Amino acid sequence: MIFEVPLLLLLACLCLGGLVLTYMQIARADERAKRLRRRFAATLARYGGAVDEDAFTPMRVRAAAPQRSVEAGFAALLGADPARQDLYPVKWWLVPLIALVPARLAALPLDYLINPWGWLAIPPACWLICNRFFHYFHRKRATVLFIQFPDALAMIVRAVRVGIPISEAIRAVGKEAAAPTAEEFARLSDEVAIGAPLDQALRAMAERNEVAEYRFFATALSLQSQTGGGISETLENLADVIRKRVAARARGKALAAEARASATALAVLPFLAMGSLWVMNPSYMNILFMTDAGNEILAGGAVLLAVGIFVMRMVIQKSLS
């Protein structure tokens, strides 16, 4: 009876973890399907669209597309981008080695619940730590690009109004804007200069940086080129919409501050309660550390607390997305 409750808690945690991993795998499969469709389109473009899309099998598309190395595949599995090493404070391949330490510490509670199989939690914990580490720096850069984008559009609008072509206006943004927007627009200008269509180059930049507003920019330019009209007015309206989105996101973060504070209080409260009880009655708390049953209860509480913190964080991020 003593072991049944921890085992049930462990099974519940494993089920929850399985659901989360399944959702992540579905999202990754959807992204792979999108990349495959883009490769289909690129392959068809080589033949001028004369070949039926159904004639291309995934194996043919994979053969026509550049193959990733083992290093790039391992980096993609962890969520890293070796081409953007400047984003990370350390070499990306050092992160999995460093993550082994916190992953082992995170797996310690499972040693008391499913001993000697607790070490099985180390690989997924290490992968999750690495993924969150790289995701943090990618999202941080994407947020800066998102905030700087209205100013970049304003520079393009001013340049277009005085008669400068859109390509030259983009090149000017690449020279005069703040980093990292200047770097992205300089790369965009170089891609357009060698013959890439502007809307496709913009969509590639949006997918590369995970900034949907770049895709709005590409769509606006594509529609303007097809329907006509003043491009300066179109871009000015787009800049106004994006400024409102920036303000809305800032307002959402301000409104979520109370939820974040509540989540932090709920996460810290168990430690404060345990510390207070230990000061008032050390012998009462020593049961958790000196007996096998106490170790199992403590490990189960640690696992449940970690799951609760993860759920609260996921709910808050979902409300802000």
C-alpha positions in Angstrom: 0.0 0.0 0.0 2.9 2.3 0.7 4.3 1.9 -2.8 1.0 2.1 -4.6 0.5 5.9 -4.3 3.9 6.9 -5.6 3.5 4.5 -8.5 0.2 5.9 -9.4 1.6 9.4 -9.2 4.5 8.3 -11.4 2.1 6.8 -13.9 0.1 10.0 -14.0 3.3 12.0 -14.6 4.4 9.7 -17.3 1.0 10.0 -19.0 1.2 13.8 -18.9 4.7 13.7 -20.2 3.6 11.4 -23.0 0.8 13.8 -24.0 3.2 16.7 -24.0 5.7 14.9 -26.1 3.0 13.7 -28.5 1.8 17.3 -29.0 5.4 18.4 -29.7 5.9 15.6 -32.2 2.7 16.5 -34.0 3.9 20.1 -34.2 7.2 19.0 -35.6 5.5 16.7 -38.1 3.4 19.6 -39.3 6.5 21.8 -39.7 8.2 19.0 -41.7 5.1 18.7 -43.9 5.3 22.4 -44.6 9.0 22.2 -45.5 8.2 19.3 -47.8 5.6 21.3 -49.7 8.1 24.1 -50.1 10.6 21.7 -51.5 7.9 20.4 -53.9 7.3 24.0 -55.1 11.0 24.7 -55.5 11.5 21.5 -57.5 8.6 22.3 -59.7 9.9 25.8 -60.3 13.1 24.3 -61.8 10.9 22.7 -64.5 8.9 25.9 -65.0 5.8 24.2 -63.5 5.4 21.9 -66.5 5.7 18.7 -64.4 2.8 17.6 -62.3 3.3 17.9 -58.6 2.0 14.4 -58.0 4.9 13.0 -60.1 7.4 13.9 -57.4 7.8 11.5 -54.6 9.2 12.5 -51.2 12.4 10.5 -52.0 12.9 12.5 -55.2 12.4 15.8 -53.4 14.8 14.7 -50.7 17.4 13.8 -53.3 17.0 17.2 -55.1 17.2 19.1 -51.8 20.5 19.7 -50.0 21.2 17.0 -47.4 21.8 17.9 -43.8 24.9 16.7 -42.0 24.8 14.6 -38.9 25.9 17.6 -36.9 23.1 19.8 -38.3 20.6 17.0 -37.7 21.7 16.7 -34.0 21.5 20.4 -33.6 18.0 20.5 -35.1 17.0 17.8 -32.7 18.1 19.9 -29.7 16.5 23.1 -31.2 19.9 24.7 -32.0 21.0 26.6 -35.1 24.7 26.2 -35.7 24.6 29.1 -38.2 23.6 31.4 -35.4 26.3 30.6 -32.9 26.4 34.3 -31.9 23.0 34.0 -30.2 24.3 31.6 -27.6 26.7 32.4 -24.7 28.6 29.1 -25.2 29.2 26.7 -28.1 25.9 25.0 -28.9 27.5 21.5 -28.6 28.6 22.3 -25.1 25.0 22.8 -23.9 24.0 19.1 -23.9 27.1 18.3 -21.8 26.3 21.1 -19.3 22.6 20.1 -19.2 23.5 16.6 -18.0 24.1 18.1 -14.5 20.7 19.7 -14.0 19.1 16.7 -15.8 20.6 14.3 -13.3 19.4 16.5 -10.4 16.0 16.6 -11.9 15.9 12.8 -12.1 16.9 12.3 -8.5 13.3 12.2 -7.2 12.6 9.3 -9.6 15.4 7.3 -8.1 13.3 7.0 -5.0 10.1 6.2 -6.9 11.3 3.7 -9.6 14.7 2.8 -8.4 16.9 1.6 -10.2 15.2 2.9 -13.3 15.3 6.6 -12.5 18.3 7.2 -14.8 15.9 6.7 -17.8 14.6 10.2 -17.1 18.0 11.8 -17.7 17.9 11.8 -21.6 14.4 13.4 -21.9 15.3 15.9 -19.1 18.5 16.8 -20.9 16.7 17.2 -24.2 14.1 19.4 -22.6 16.6 21.6 -20.9 18.6 22.1 -24.2 15.4 22.7 -26.1 14.2 25.4 -23.7 17.7 26.9 -23.6 17.9 27.4 -27.3 14.3 28.4 -27.6 14.8 31.2 -25.1 17.5 32.8 -27.2 15.6 32.4 -30.4 12.4 33.9 -29.0 14.4 36.7 -27.4 15.9 37.7 -30.8 12.5 37.3 -32.5 10.9 39.6 -29.9 13.6 42.3 -30.6 12.9 42.0 -34.3 9.2 42.3 -33.7 9.6 45.4 -31.7 12.0 47.0 -34.2 9.9 46.2 -37.3 7.6 49.2 -37.2 10.6 51.6 -37.2 12.0 49.7 -40.1 8.8 50.0 -42.0 8.7 53.7 -41.2 12.1 54.1 -42.8 11.0 52.2 -45.9 7.8 54.4 -46.1 9.9 57.6 -45.9 12.3 56.4 -48.6 9.5 55.3 -51.0 7.7 58.6 -50.6 10.7 60.5 -51.9 11.0 58.2 -54.9 13.5 55.6 -53.8 12.8 52.1 -55.1 11.7 49.5 -52.6 14.8 47.4 -53.1 17.0 50.4 -52.3 14.8 51.3 -49.3 15.4 47.8 -47.9 19.1 48.2 -48.5 19.0 51.5 -46.6 17.3 49.7 -43.7 20.1 47.1 -43.7 22.6 49.9 -43.3 20.9 52.3 -40.9 18.6 50.2 -38.7 19.5 48.9 -35.3 20.8 45.3 -34.9 19.5 42.6 -35.4 17.0 44.1 -37.9 19.9 45.6 -39.9 21.4 42.2 -40.3 18.2 40.6 -41.5 17.4 43.3 -44.0 21.0 43.4 -45.3 20.7 39.6 -45.9 17.3 40.2 -47.5 18.8 42.9 -49.8 21.6 40.5 -50.9 19.1 37.8 -51.7 17.0 40.1 -53.8 20.2 41.4 -55.5 21.1 37.9 -56.8 17.6 37.4 -58.2 15.4 36.0 -55.5 11.8 37.3 -55.6 11.1 39.8 -52.8 8.0 38.1 -51.4 9.8 34.7 -51.3 12.8 36.2 -49.7 10.6 37.9 -47.1 8.7 34.7 -46.4 12.1 32.8 -46.0 13.2 35.6 -43.5 9.9 35.2 -41.6 10.4 31.4 -41.3 14.0 31.8 -40.4 13.3 34.2 -37.5 9.8 33.0 -36.6 8.4 36.5 -37.0 4.9 36.5 -38.6 4.9 40.2 -39.2 7.6 39.7 -41.9 5.1 37.4 -43.6 2.5 40.2 -43.4 5.0 42.5 -45.1 5.6 40.0 -47.9 1.8 39.5 -48.4 1.2 43.3 -48.5 3.9 43.8 -51.1 2.6 40.8 -53.2 -0.9 42.1 -53.2 0.2 45.6 -54.0 2.2 44.4 -57.0 -0.9 42.6 -58.3 -3.6 45.1 -57.6 -1.7 48.4 -57.8 -2.1 51.4 -55.5 0.2 53.4 -53.4 2.8 51.2 -51.7 3.7 53.9 -49.2 0.1 54.0 -47.9 0.0 50.2 -47.7 3.2 50.0 -45.7 2.2 52.9 -43.5 -1.1 51.1 -42.6 0.9 47.9 -42.0 3.3 49.7 -39.7 0.3 51.1 -37.8 -1.2 47.7 -37.4 2.2 46.2 -36.2 2.6 49.1 -33.7 -0.8 48.2 -32.3 0.2 44.6 -32.1 3.4 45.6 -30.2 1.3 47.6 -27.8 -1.2 44.8 -27.4 1.6 42.3 -26.5 3.1 44.7 -24.0 -0.4 45.2 -22.4 -0.9 41.4 -22.3 2.4 41.0 -20.5 1.4 43.7 -18.0 -2.0 42.0 -17.4 -0.2 38.6 -17.0 2.1 40.0 -14.3 -0.5 39.1 -11.6 -0.7 35.6 -12.9 3.1 35.3 -12.9 3.3 36.6 -9.4 0.7 34.1 -8.3 2.5 31.2 -10.0 5.8 32.3 -8.4 4.1 32.4 -4.9 2.6 29.0 -5.4 6.0 27.5 -6.5 7.9 29.1 -3.5 5.2 28.3 -0.9 6.0 24.6 -0.4 9.7 25.5 0.3 8.7 28.2 2.7 6.3 25.9 4.5 8.9 23.1 4.7 11.5 25.5 6.0 9.2 26.8 8.7 8.2 23.4 9.9 11.9 22.3 10.0 12.7 25.3 12.2 9.8 24.7 14.5 10.1 20.9 14.7 13.2 19.4 13.1 12.5 15.9 14.2 9.1 16.0 12.5 10.7 17.0 9.2 13.6 14.6 9.5 11.2 11.7 8.7 11.1 12.9 5.1 14.9 12.6 4.8 15.8 9.8 7.2 13.3 7.1 6.2 12.6 5.3 2.9 8.8 6.2 3.0 9.7 9.8 3.7 12.1 9.9 0.7 9.3 8.5 -1.5 6.8 11.1 -0.3 9.4 13.8 -0.8 10.2 12.6 -4.3 6.5 12.4 -5.3 6.0 15.9 -4.0 8.9 17.2 -6.0 7.6 15.6 -9.2 4.1 17.0 -8.6 5.5 20.4 -7.9 7.6 20.3 -11.1 4.5 19.3 -13.1 2.4 22.1 -11.5 5.0 24.7 -12.4 5.2 23.4 -15.9 1.4 23.6 -16.3 1.2 27.1 -14.9 4.0 28.3 -17.2 2.3 26.7 -20.2 -1.0 28.3 -19.4 0.5 31.7 -19.0 2.5 31.4 -22.3 -0.6 30.2 -24.1 -2.6 33.2 -23.0 0.1 35.5 -24.3 0.6 33.8 -27.6 
